[in-house]
Amino acid sequence: MDLTLIVVLVIALALFFDFTNGFHDTANAMATPIATGALRPKVAVGLAAILNLVGAFLSTAVATTISGGIINEGEGGVLITPELIFAGLIGAVVWNMVTWLLGLPSSSSHALFGGLIGAALVGFGVEAINFSVVLSKVILPAILAPLTAGLIAYAATKLAYAITRRYDGKPDGRDGFRHGQIFSSSLVALAHGTNDAQKTMGIITLTLVAAGLQSSGDEVQTWVIVTCAIAIALGTYMGGWRIIKTLGTGLTDVKPAQGFAAETSTAATILASTHLGFALSTTQVASGSVIGSGLGRRGSKVRWRTAGRIGIGWLLTLPAAGAVGALAAFIALQGVVGVIIDAVAGVVVISTIFLWSRRNEVSHRNVVSEVAASGRAVKIKRNPKPKRKVAP
């Protein structure tokens, strides 16, 4: 296949992955403010889209990790081909769509890593993978980040309720936290852009290096940053309503103080990891924060069955996306026909999942919880004064 054509195909698929990453991970920032009624659903996703767009321009540290870390490329390593990157992206996109259909807040990041690792193993064997980088910057953050975020959210929730204890027993006595959620959820959306948009930038940069259109170690090109920022912002605006519903109401009933604590914890963890170049899963961080906030509020119940389903999804993400990426790589290595088969099969699978989702649609109209509805309750009029009895 013509090199220019395959590079164009990879870039197009990478941007589509970025788009799915946007609507798959909107819940990370906006599930809790939607659940508490701090923001209306469409306003929330619009705000998240704008801040994801801005955040994508603030850092490229994670992009460097992907484009020059996980795969042993260049001198002393392998030269991964655009065909294998294409196959890896298919694995990531398919897994993103499957988990979106199931309403599972799985990791788009790990889906991407799994797809790339599976494709590289088929193409070059185990020597193509830098397992030390995978362990230090992918596996360990996946274990530590949600635990850290959960502990911070637990402590922050306890503190929030301790400070405002005088409002116990008063309806909506902590309603001020709803206003705080606008700021904290915005910070999460901004942090999400600084981390997740970078992954697609890294993939496109890796493709350009593999095609000889850019030298290894060069900075991410401006047009790559701009297109990736736009793609993830558009995806975010679409709103991953199924996952928003799971994260906002499926794990625990989120109250405003909890939501504020969870979002603050999520943002702090993501921003710290971005600064260190860790390509962590913002989904896992957000889920850990919501669980921690649920444990931190007295009387709150965490739905452990839902949490267990999410945990199983986390465990399956790397191997499942890797298996799909490996299969797609085996087909792609057969030549032009193989790449075409991969592309057609990918379109069919994605279209089938989308059409299947229409049978039980979740949208901004039915994603709002009872807690959110209570936040927009109508004002209750005062009881009319009793009429004086007129003496006969």
N, C-alpha and C positions, 0 to 999 in steps of 0.2 A: 504494500500500500504506500502511496505517496506520503512522504514524511510530513509535509505541510498539512495534508488532509487529516492524518491521525492526530496531529497536534491540535488542530481545530476541534476535532471530536472530543479529545480529552478536556480541553478548556471548557467546551460547552457542557460536558457532563459534570465537570468540577463546579461550575457555576450553578448547575441544577442541584448538586449536592448541597451547596451553600444555601440555596433557596429552601431545601427541605430542612436543613439545619436551623434556619430561621423559624419556620412554623412549628418544627418539632420542639424547639427550646423556648418558645415564647412564654411557656408556663413558668420557667425558672424565675422570671422577673415579675410576671403579672398574675399568676394564679392566686396568690394570697390577697392582693388588693381587690381583685375581682370578687373573691370569696367573701370578703368583709364589706363590700360595697364602697370601698374607698375610691374606686374608679369604675366607671361604666366600662363594659367589655370592649367596645369599639374604641373608646378614648384610650384605654389601657394599651391596646395593641398598637395604636397609632403612635403613642408616646414612646413605646418600646422600640418601634421601627426607627424613629428619628434618632434615638440615643444609641441604638446599635450601629447606625450609619456613622455617627460621630465617633464612637468608640473604636471603630475599625481603623481609624487614622492615627490612633494614639500610641500604638506599639506594634513592633514586628518581631519581638523576641520569640514568640511561640512559632511563628512562621519559619524562623531559622531552625528551630528544633526539628521540625518536620522535614524541611527541605535539605537538611544536612546532618541528621542525627540518627533516625530510626533505621534507615537503609544505608548499608556500607557502600557508598558510591565514590566515584573518583579514583584517585591514585591508591593502590593497594586494596581496592574494593571492586565493586561491580558497576556496570553501567546499566541501570535499570531502563528499560525501553518504554516509550509511550504506550505501547500495547498492554504492558503489564500494569501500568498506572491506570489505564482505562478499565482493566479487569478489576483492579482493587476498588475503584470508584463504584463499579456496579454492585459489588458486595456491600459497600457502605450504604448506597442509596436504597437497595432492596430491603436491608435490615431496618433502615429508618422508616420506610413505608409500612413494613409489617408491624413494628412496635407502635407506630402512630395509629394504625387501624385498631390495635388492641388497647389503645389508650395508656400504654406503658411509657413512663418517662425514662427511657433508656438513654445511653450515652451516644450521641452522634460522633463524639471524638473517638471513642473506642471502636465504633463501627468502622470509621475511617482507618484507624490503625490496623484493625483486624483484616479488613479487605486488602490493604497494602501488604501486610505481612504474608497473608495467604498467597497472593499473586507472586511475591518475591520468592517464596519457598518453592513454588512450582517452577519458576523461571531459572533460579540459580542455586537453590538449596539453602541449608541453614547458614552458610557463610555469608549470605547476603544481609542477614539481620544483625544489627548491633544490639545484642540482648542486654548489655549493661545500660544503654540509654532507655530501652523499653522498660527495664526494671526500675531505674531511678526516676524517670520522668513520666512514666505512664502507669505502671503497676502500683508503685508505692503511693503516688498522689491519689490514686483511685481508692486506696484503703484508708489513708490518713485524712484526706480532705473532707469526706462526709462525716467522719467521726469528729474531727476538729470543729467543723461547722455546727454539728449537732450539739456538742458540748457548749460552744459559745452561745448558741440559740437558747439552750436550756438555762444557762446562767442569766442571759439577758432577759428572758421571760420571767424568771424568778424575781429579778431585780425590778422589772417594770411593775409587777403586781405588788411587790413589797412597798415601793415608793407610793403607789396609788391605792394603798389598802383602804384609805378613808372612803373610797368610792364603792366598797363592797356593798352589795345589796341594792345599789342604785342602777336603774336601767340606763344603759349607754353611758355609764359614769366615766368610762375611759374612751369616750368618743374622740378625744383629741388625737389619739393614736392613728385614727383614720387619716387625718391630715398629715401626720408624720409618715404614713405609708406611701404617700405620693412621692416624697423625697427619697425614701429608702428603696422603693421599687425602681425608681428612676436610676438610682446608683447601681442597682443590680443589672439593669438593661445596658447601662454604659459599660460596666465591667464585662458583661457578656460579649459586647462588641470587641473589646480589647483582647479577648481570648479566642472565641470561636471563629470569628471572621478570619483570623490569622491562619487557621488550619488549611482553608482553601487556598489562601495566598501561598502557603508552603507547597501545596500540591502542584499548583500551576508553575511555580518557580522550579520545582523538581522536574517537571515536564520540559521546561525550557532548557534546563541544564542537560537533561537526557538527549534532547534533540540538537544540542550544540548551539542553541540560540542565546545562551547566557553562560558565563563562567561560574563554576562552583565557588561559593563564598561571596558572590556579589550581593548587593542589597536588593530587596524586593522592588521590582519596577513600579513606577507610579500608576500606570494603567491597570496593573494587577490589583493594587490596593483599591483603586476607585471601583472597578467592576465587582470585586468581591464584597465591598461595602454596600453597594447598591443591591446585589443579589440577596444578601442576608437581611437587609432592611425590608425588601419586598416580601420575602418569606415570612418575616416576623409580622408584617401587617396582615397577612392572610389569617393569622391566629390559629394555633394548633388546639382547637377547642376541646378535643377529646382528652388530651394530656392536661390541659388547664383544669378540666373537671376532676381528673384523678388527683392531681397534686393539690388543688384548692379545696376539695371536699372529700376525696376518697381516703386520705390518710388520717385526717382528724378534722374536727369542726374548728376552723380558725377564727379566733376573735382578733379585733384590731391590735391589741397589745402583742399578741403572739405573732401576728403578721409582721409588725414593725421589727420585732426581735429577730425573726427568721430572715427577713430581707437584709437587715444590717449585717447579720452573721454571714450570709451568702456573699454579699458584696465584698466584705473584708477578706474573706478566704480567696475569692476569685482574683481580686486585685493583687494580693500578696503573691499568688501563684503565677500570675502573668508577669510580675516584676522578676520572678526567678526563672521564667521561661518554662514553667511546667504546663504541659498541655492537658490540664485536668478536665474532668467532665463537670460542666456547670450543672447538669441535671442531677448528678449524684450529690453535689454540694447543696443544691436547693432542697432535694428530698431529705437529706440529713438534717438540714436546718428546720424543716417543717416538723419532722419527727421530734427533734430536740425541743421545739417550742411546745409541741403537744404534751410532752412529758413534763415540761416546766410549769404548765398551768394546772393548778389543783382542780380536780374534777373532770379534767379533759381525758378523753379516751383515744388512744392510738389504735387504728384498725390494723392489727398486725398481719391479718390475712392479705390485705392489700399490700402492705410493706413487704411481705414475703414474695408476692408475685413480682413486685418491682425488683427485689433482690435477685430472684431467679433470672429476670431479664438482664440484669447487670452481668451475672456470671456467664450467660450465654452469648453476650454481645461479641466479645472478641473471637471466640471459636466459630460462632455462626456466620458472622460477616467474613471471617477468614476462609471458611469452607466455600461460601459463595464466590469469594474473590479467587480462590484456588481453582474452582471449576471454570469460572469465566476466563482465567489465565490459560488453562489447558486448551480451551477452545480458541482463544485469541492467538495462541502460538501456531495454529494451523495455517495462518496466513490471512489474506484479505477476506476470504470466505468466513473464517473464524470470527474476525472482528465484526463483520456484518451480522452473523448469527447472534453474537453477544448483544449488539445494539438492538436488533429486532426483539430478542427474548426479553431484554430489559424493558423496552417500551410496552410489551404485552403484559409483563408482570405488574409494572407500575399502574398501567391503565386498569387492569383487573382489580387491583387493590382499591383504587380510587372509586370505581363503579360499585364495588362491594360496600364501601363505606357509606354510599348514598342510601343504603337500605335502612340504616339506623343513624341518621345524621345528627351530629352535635354541632351547634352553632352558638353565636353570641346570644341567641334568643332563649336557649334552654340551658346555659352553662351557669347561670347565677344561682347561688345557694340561698337557703333560708336566712342565713346570717346576713348576706348582702341585701336581701330583700327587706330585712328589718331596718337596715341602715337608710333605706329610702322610704320608710313608712310615712303615711300621710300624717299631718298634724292633727292631733285630737282636740276637738273643740271643748271648751269648758262646759260643764253641765249648766243648763240655764237655771237662774235663780227661781226658787219656788214662788208661786204666786200667793199673795196674801189672801187669806180668806176674808170675804166681805161678810160682815155681820148681817144677819137677816133683819 
